[in-house]
């Protein structure tokens, strides 16, 4: 995995980011854990979470990606 510096923070982030848009709505929790495990095994340390995830956004799913 290639890494790049994150500004002047001293942190190195992977060139590939795992997006979690499908977590909590389109993927089961078990599938999400498998995707995370695969990404970490490949060296990914950059994971995109967003307040609006999962998509489509419904109130009962708010925060599922982060959890």
C-alpha positions as a LaTeX table, in Angstrom:
\begin{tabular}{lrrr}
\hline
Residue & $x$ (\AA) & $y$ (\AA) & $z$ (\AA) \\
\hline
Unk1 & 0.00 & 0.00 & 0.00 \\
Unk2 & 1.23 & 3.47 & $-0.78$ \\
Unk3 & 0.89 & 6.16 & 1.87 \\
Unk4 & 1.01 & 9.93 & 1.77 \\
Unk5 & 1.52 & 12.55 & 4.44 \\
Unk6 & $-1.61$ & 14.19 & 5.75 \\
Unk7 & $-0.59$ & 17.82 & 5.62 \\
Unk8 & 1.74 & 18.72 & 8.48 \\
Unk9 & 0.13 & 16.36 & 10.99 \\
Unk10 & 2.88 & 13.75 & 10.77 \\
Unk11 & 0.22 & 11.16 & 9.95 \\
Unk12 & 0.48 & 8.86 & 6.95 \\
Unk13 & $-2.73$ & 7.86 & 5.20 \\
Unk14 & $-3.25$ & 5.11 & 2.67 \\
Unk15 & $-3.67$ & 6.04 & $-0.99$ \\
Unk16 & $-6.89$ & 4.03 & $-0.99$ \\
Unk17 & $-9.83$ & 5.07 & 1.17 \\
Unk18 & $-12.66$ & 2.75 & 2.22 \\
Unk19 & $-16.01$ & 4.46 & 1.83 \\
Unk20 & $-18.74$ & 3.28 & 4.18 \\
Unk21 & $-21.75$ & 4.61 & 2.33 \\
Unk22 & $-23.33$ & 1.15 & 2.14 \\
Unk23 & $-22.83$ & 0.32 & 5.82 \\
Unk24 & $-26.00$ & 0.17 & 7.92 \\
Unk25 & $-28.44$ & 0.12 & 5.02 \\
Unk26 & $-27.25$ & $-1.86$ & 1.99 \\
Unk27 & $-24.77$ & $-4.14$ & 3.78 \\
Unk28 & $-25.33$ & $-6.31$ & 6.80 \\
Unk29 & $-23.19$ & $-5.71$ & 9.87 \\
Unk30 & $-21.28$ & $-8.92$ & 9.13 \\
Unk31 & $-20.54$ & $-7.74$ & 5.58 \\
Unk32 & $-19.35$ & $-4.38$ & 6.90 \\
Unk33 & $-16.98$ & $-6.09$ & 9.35 \\
Unk34 & $-15.63$ & $-8.28$ & 6.55 \\
Unk35 & $-15.02$ & $-5.25$ & 4.32 \\
Unk36 & $-13.24$ & $-3.45$ & 7.17 \\
Unk37 & $-11.09$ & $-6.53$ & 7.89 \\
Unk38 & $-10.15$ & $-6.86$ & 4.22 \\
Unk39 & $-9.27$ & $-3.17$ & 3.95 \\
Unk40 & $-7.13$ & $-3.23$ & 7.11 \\
Unk41 & $-5.39$ & $-6.41$ & 5.95 \\
Unk42 & $-4.55$ & $-4.58$ & 2.70 \\
Unk43 & $-3.06$ & $-1.66$ & 4.63 \\
Unk44 & $-5.94$ & 0.79 & 4.36 \\
Unk45 & $-5.97$ & 3.22 & 7.29 \\
Unk46 & $-8.19$ & 5.88 & 5.70 \\
Unk47 & $-11.92$ & 5.27 & 6.23 \\
Unk48 & $-14.58$ & 7.71 & 5.05 \\
Unk49 & $-17.53$ & 8.18 & 7.41 \\
Unk50 & $-20.08$ & 10.90 & 6.93 \\
Unk51 & $-23.05$ & 12.13 & 8.90 \\
Unk52 & $-25.35$ & 11.35 & 5.97 \\
Unk53 & $-24.28$ & 7.69 & 5.69 \\
Unk54 & $-25.91$ & 5.25 & 5.13 \\
Unk55 & $-27.64$ & 6.29 & 1.94 \\
Unk56 & $-30.50$ & 6.77 & 1.42 \\
Unk57 & $-30.57$ & 8.48 & 4.77 \\
Unk58 & $-33.40$ & 7.54 & 7.13 \\
Unk59 & $-33.64$ & 8.68 & 10.76 \\
Unk60 & $-33.62$ & 5.18 & 12.24 \\
Unk61 & $-30.24$ & 4.49 & 10.58 \\
Unk62 & $-28.45$ & 7.72 & 11.62 \\
Unk63 & $-25.06$ & 6.90 & 13.12 \\
Unk64 & $-24.98$ & 3.25 & 12.02 \\
Unk65 & $-21.84$ & 3.68 & 9.90 \\
Unk66 & $-19.97$ & 5.27 & 12.80 \\
Unk67 & $-21.08$ & 2.56 & 15.24 \\
\hline
\end{tabular}
